[in-house]
Structures are given as C-alpha cells and as structure tokens.
Amino acid sequence: MTLPVIITRAEPGARETATRVAELGFHSILSPALSIQPIVPPPPLDLTGVTGLLFTSANGVRTFAARSDRRDIEAICVGRATRAAAEAAGWTVVKDADGNAADLAALVSEQRRVGDGRLLHVANEAAAGRLMETLRARGYDVGFAPLYRTVDARNLAPEALASLSNGPCCVLIHSAKGAAAFDRLAPADCKALMVCAVSKAAAGPLSERRVADLYIAERPNEDALLRALSFAASTL
C-alpha cells in the first residue's frame, strides 16, 4: 500500500509540497490546516531608509511583492525556499540563512554593520516583532511590517479524515501554527499516525497527541523534511 501523506501547509505552498511528495512515490493528500490572508485594510508600508528586507517565509515575499514593486532593496531570507520565492518575484540581491529566525538574525549580525540603513521584517502578524526585538537588542534599526495573517481551516479534507481514521498515514508539519490547527481539527483517535515536522518547535503543539512515531527534520527546510518522510516510510 502506498503511504498516504497529509499536506497541512497553507496554499500556495501546499501544492508544491504535494507534487514533491508524489514524486517520492507517496500518496499526497492536500488538506491545508491554515490559509493565508492579507490584512485589510493594509497597514502602511514605510520603506524610507530601508536597505534590507527580512523575510521569514515565502508568504512574506509574496505579500510584499503584491504591495510594492521595490526590488532594489536587498532581500535577506530565512532559507532556501524563501530565497527561491524572492528570486522568482524579481529580486536579484538575495541572501539566505538556510535555517530559522535565529539563523537569520545571526546572518544579519555577521554580514551587516550596525548603522548600514534600516531593516524591515515582513511577516505574519503572529510573528509579533520577535526578530525585530532580537536585532534591535544588537543595535540594528529594524521595523516590523505585518502584511498577512494565517486563519485556521474549518475542517480537514474528507480524504485526510478517512486516512487518519483508517491508518497508517503520515502528516507533514511545516509550522507550529499549522500543527496547532491540525491538532484541533484531527480526530482524537488517529490510527497509526506518523508525524514528520520541519523542526522540534513546529511539532510542539502535538506533544499531547498520541502518535505512532515522530520524526524531526535535521534542518528546518523542506528538503530535510522530505528526507525525514522517506526515512519514516522506510521503517514501516
């Protein structure tokens, strides 16, 4: 039997992940636990003196690109997927930390001097300026632009619910918010549920749920997450 793999990531990334999962030989089930919504009315976007844009997700890149045609400002990205989104949107000066928000802060500290212009973190409103505060504590001039929010899905896809009830199946977790939404929507008695999460923090909201196995990606990116999925499947 081909292992069913439930994709909980929000669109448009969910379909990209589903394609990659299918290419590995698994049965992809699209069931986003979150949706991305621009904040309406949009908050002001002050780019005065900004010389670097901090992106902690591809969604931040997309929402900024929909608001502004400024591609001359350096894009400093959390990882490879976010960098790819920035390059696809037209940025030519792009860096990436190949990690998480702490790695992004470290990259800024290594490669930018305090006083080299203003930085702007473009993100989900739930990010609450945490990266901004970290960098401000190091002396950087940083602003926070929450341009979108995530909204929990009302329910999981029927095929996902069937797989969770019949088992075995695997769920891919890309974020803590996605994990929390999935936990609220999934049945309490999932059968032989395996979880593959992009990081330990992302899997955190599932800590009270009984799962057959939990696998954490070696690095917080999708390439490592899919390697964890392949390893998990090999143990069946």
C-alpha positions in Angstrom: 0.0 0.0 0.0 1.2 3.5 -0.9 1.6 5.5 2.3 -0.9 8.4 2.5 0.8 11.7 3.4 -1.4 14.6 4.5 -0.1 18.0 3.5 -1.2 20.6 6.1 0.9 23.5 4.7 -1.1 26.6 3.5 -1.5 27.3 -0.2 0.1 28.1 -2.5 3.0 26.1 -1.0 0.8 23.1 -0.3 0.5 22.1 -3.9 4.3 22.4 -4.4 4.8 20.1 -1.5 2.2 17.7 -2.7 3.9 17.4 -6.0 7.3 16.7 -4.4 5.7 14.1 -2.1 4.0 12.3 -5.0 7.4 12.3 -6.9 8.8 10.3 -4.0 6.2 7.7 -4.5 3.7 8.6 -1.8 0.0 9.3 -2.0 -0.4 13.1 -1.4 -3.5 14.3 0.3 -4.0 18.1 0.2 -5.5 19.3 3.4 -4.2 22.8 4.4 -4.8 23.5 8.1 -4.2 27.2 7.5 -5.0 29.8 4.9 -3.0 33.0 4.2 -5.0 36.2 4.1 -3.7 39.7 3.5 -4.5 42.2 6.3 -7.3 44.5 5.2 -7.1 47.4 5.2 -3.4 47.0 4.5 -1.1 48.7 7.1 1.2 51.5 5.9 4.4 50.3 4.3 7.2 52.8 5.1 10.3 52.0 3.1 12.1 55.2 3.9 15.8 54.4 4.5 15.2 50.6 4.3 18.2 48.8 2.8 17.3 45.3 3.7 14.1 43.3 3.8 13.9 40.4 6.2 11.7 37.6 5.0 11.0 34.6 7.3 8.6 32.9 4.8 7.8 32.7 1.2 4.4 34.1 2.1 6.1 37.3 3.3 7.8 37.6 0.0 4.5 37.2 -1.9 2.5 39.6 0.2 5.3 42.3 -0.1 5.6 41.8 -3.8 1.8 42.3 -4.2 2.1 45.6 -2.3 5.3 47.1 -3.7 7.4 46.9 -6.9 10.7 47.7 -4.9 13.2 45.0 -5.9 16.2 47.2 -5.4 16.2 46.5 -1.7 18.3 43.5 -0.6 16.2 40.5 0.4 17.6 38.6 3.4 15.7 35.3 3.6 15.4 32.7 6.3 16.0 29.7 4.0 16.2 28.3 0.5 12.5 28.1 -0.2 12.0 31.8 0.8 15.1 32.7 -1.3 13.6 30.9 -4.3 10.3 32.9 -3.9 12.3 36.1 -3.7 14.2 35.3 -6.8 11.0 34.3 -8.6 9.5 37.6 -7.7 12.3 39.6 -9.2 14.9 40.2 -6.5 18.5 39.9 -7.7 20.3 40.7 -4.5 19.2 37.9 -2.2 20.9 36.1 0.8 19.6 33.2 2.8 20.4 31.8 6.3 19.5 28.2 5.4 17.8 27.9 8.8 15.4 29.5 11.2 14.8 33.0 12.5 17.8 32.7 14.9 20.0 31.8 12.0 18.6 34.8 10.1 19.5 37.1 13.0 23.0 35.6 13.1 23.4 36.2 9.3 22.5 39.8 9.7 25.0 40.2 12.6 27.7 38.6 10.5 27.2 40.4 7.3 25.7 43.9 8.1 27.2 46.6 10.3 25.1 48.5 12.7 24.2 51.8 11.0 24.1 50.4 7.5 20.5 51.5 6.9 17.2 50.3 8.2 15.9 46.7 8.1 12.3 45.8 7.7 10.9 42.4 8.8 7.9 41.5 6.6 5.9 38.7 8.2 2.7 37.2 9.5 1.2 39.4 12.2 1.6 36.5 14.7 5.4 36.9 14.4 4.8 39.8 16.8 8.1 41.5 16.1 10.3 38.9 17.9 13.0 39.0 15.2 12.9 42.8 15.3 13.4 42.9 19.0 16.4 40.4 18.8 18.1 42.6 16.2 17.3 45.9 18.0 19.0 44.5 21.1 22.1 44.1 18.9 21.9 47.8 17.9 20.2 47.5 14.5 17.5 49.8 13.3 14.6 47.4 12.5 11.0 47.8 11.7 8.2 45.2 11.6 5.6 45.1 8.8 2.8 42.5 9.4 1.2 42.2 6.0 -0.8 39.0 6.3 -2.3 36.6 8.8 -3.0 32.9 9.0 -6.5 31.6 9.6 -7.3 28.1 10.7 -9.2 25.9 8.3 -12.7 24.9 9.3 -12.1 21.3 8.7 -9.7 18.8 7.2 -10.3 17.3 3.8 -12.6 14.2 3.8 -9.8 12.1 2.4 -7.5 13.2 5.1 -10.0 12.4 7.8 -10.6 8.9 6.3 -6.8 8.2 6.3 -6.5 9.4 9.9 -9.3 7.1 10.9 -8.1 4.0 9.0 -4.3 4.4 9.2 -1.4 4.1 8.8 -0.7 7.6 7.4 1.8 10.4 7.8 1.2 14.1 8.4 3.7 16.8 7.3 4.0 19.7 9.7 5.6 23.0 8.4 4.9 25.3 11.4 3.7 25.4 15.0 0.6 27.3 13.9 -0.2 24.6 11.3 0.4 21.9 13.9 -1.9 23.6 16.4 -4.6 23.9 13.7 -4.2 20.3 12.7 -4.4 19.1 16.3 -7.8 21.0 16.7 -9.2 19.5 13.5 -8.0 15.9 13.6 -9.8 13.1 15.4 -8.6 12.2 18.8 -8.1 8.5 17.9 -6.0 8.7 14.8 -4.8 5.2 13.7 -1.0 4.6 13.4 -0.3 8.3 12.8 3.3 9.3 11.9 4.3 12.9 12.2 7.2 14.5 10.2 7.9 18.0 11.3 10.2 20.7 10.0 11.5 21.4 13.5 11.0 20.4 17.1 9.3 23.8 17.7 6.9 23.2 14.9 5.9 19.8 16.4 5.4 21.3 19.8 1.6 21.7 19.7 1.3 18.0 19.0 3.1 17.0 22.2 0.0 15.8 24.0 -1.3 13.8 21.0 -0.7 10.1 20.8 1.3 9.3 17.6 3.0 6.2 16.4 6.2 7.9 15.6 7.6 11.5 15.4 10.4 12.5 13.0 12.1 15.9 13.1 13.9 17.2 10.0 17.7 17.6 10.5 17.4 21.2 9.2 14.3 23.5 9.2 13.7 23.3 5.5 11.5 21.2 3.2 14.3 19.2 1.6 15.2 17.9 5.1 11.6 17.4 5.9 11.1 15.2 2.9 14.2 13.2 3.8 12.6 12.6 7.2 9.5 11.4 5.4 11.4 9.0 3.3 13.2 7.6 6.4 9.9 7.3 8.3 8.4 5.4 5.4 11.4 3.0 5.3 10.7 1.9 8.9 7.2 0.6 8.1 
